Amino acid sequence: VSPYMRGYGGTSAPEATAEYNVYRLAGDALGLMNALGYQKCLLVGHDWGAWLTWQLALMHPDVFVAVCAMSVPYAGRGKASLLAPLRKMHGDPLGPEAKEKATFFYMLHHHLPEAAA
């Protein structure tokens, strides 16, 4: 089974950004498994999907029993948020001089309010 995550493809796309947190996405995956009658599964993810597979396996190791994470190795929990070093490297697109000084990086772009539109 290769589903789209919420907000992609033909799925529903809630407007509230809070609807896209890891707990909601985990609930979506567990709900799909339940609907299909699966008790355990292997996860495959690429890029952001790879990050999500690591999180789901950590949250529910009894259900998500193996991970194939393409392009994103497991790095454990960092001392800072995932975005903090990216903001330091590329500038904060939401900061006071954002438009003039920040360089584009897709992970930071996806956190902009207008990116959800």
N, C-alpha and C positions, 0 to 999 in steps of 0.2 A: 504494500500500500504506500503510495507516495502523495500525501495530501499537501495542499497549500496551507500555509499558516494564515491565521485571520488577517484580513486586510490585503491579501494577495489573490491573484486569479479571480475566480468567481465567488469567493467567500464574502461573508458580510464584513463590513469595515466600520466598526464603531468609531464615532467621532472623538470620543474622549481618549486621550493618549494613555490614561491609566488602564485602559482595557487591553493594553499590549504588554503588560509586565510578565515576568517569568511565571508567576503563579497562575495567571489566566491562560497562558500558553500551555502550561503543564496540564491544567484542567481540560483544555481542548484535546490534548493528546490522550489523556486518560479516558475522556468521554468517547473519543473515536475508537479506542481499543475496546471499551466496554460494549459499544454499539456493534462491533464486529465479532465480539465473543472471544477476544484474545486476552490471555492472562499475563503474558510476558512478550517482550519484543526486543529486537535489535534496532538501534537508531542510526541513521545515516544523515549527516548534515554537512553543508558547505558554508564557509564564511560565517555570517551571523547564525545560520542554522547549525553549524558546528559548535559554536559557543552554546547555543541552546541545548544541543544534545548532551554536552558535558553537564549543564545545570540539571537537566531532567534526570540523568543517571545518578547524580549526587542526591537529588531530592527523593527519588523513588528507585533505589537500587534493586529492590525485589521485583520490580516491574520492568524497568529498562535495564536489561542484563548485559548488554554489550553496546559499544559505541564505535562508529566509524566516522571520525571527524576529519573532514577534508579541508586542508589549508589552515587549520587553527589547532595547534597542539595544546594539550592541557597544561596550564601554567600554575594551577592552584589559585588560591585567593591572594590577590595583591595587597600591598600595604596601602595603596591608594585606589581610587575607582579606576575602572578601565579607561574612562575618558580623560582623567586628569593628565596623564603624560601626553595624550594626543593634543589637549588644549595647550599644553606647554610648548609642544613642538610646532603646532600649526596656528596657534592663536585661538582665542575664545570667540567663536562667531556670535556669541550673545554678550560679549564684553563691551566696555565703553567705546573702544575704537575698532569694533568688529569689522565693519565693512571695509575699512581702509587697510587694516593690517593682517587679518586672518587669511590664511590660505585654505583652499577647499580640501576637505577630507571627508569622504562619504559618511563615516560613522558620526562625525560631528554634525554634518548636514542633516542627518536623519533626526537629530534632536531639536532642530529649529521648528518653531511653531508652524511656519508656512510649509514645511516639508510634509506635514500630515494632510495637506489639502489635496 
